[in-house]
Amino acid sequence: MNKFFKKNNQRGAVLVEVLVVMAIFSVFLTVVMRAMLSNLQATIDARVRSNGNFHAQQSMEMFIRERALLGWSDFRTEISAWNSLICINGALLDPATEVLGDFPANDPRNSNSACPTGYGLVSADPADGTFRREALITATANEVVVSITVYWPSSKSGTLEHHTTIENSFQDW
């Protein structure tokens, strides 16, 4: 009779050992999965930030090109009219002349003010969300400073929580 109880106790001990191993393994898998998800989120955030930087640089290139094409005097005169915060989500380039044009009256994305709520530049990859580009133009007699700020939504909340800003100073050379 004593041998019978020892076998049952050993069988129970093996079952407990298996359960402990399974519990440890499941905790390990949980930690690994969380790390993988965290890395995936960081990769997505880095890609979206890179696209935000691209949109900021693309916007600044419009002003750099305008300065090169017009020369200082005409560039300074044109930019002085925009001496404020402007929304540059739509296409500002005039297709006929390929220079910065006036803001289309029927496009609320291009205005001589901050971007209206709900408007944004849709990225080539819809997973990246919508970007909002604004330029702060400060013109003085000898210098024009353009600060481009691009906003994009948080992947968690969907509100425009993230941004990047680049700035360039244009002078007569």
Protein Blocks (a to p, Z undefined) as FASTA:
>chain_A
ZZmmmmmmmmmmmmmmmmmmmmmmmmmmmmmmmmmmmmmmmmmmmmmmmmmmmmmmmmmm
mmmmmmmmnommlmmmmmmmmgccddfkbcfbdfklopacdddfklmkbccbdddehiac
ddfblknopadddddddddfkbccdddddddddfklopafbccddddddddZZ
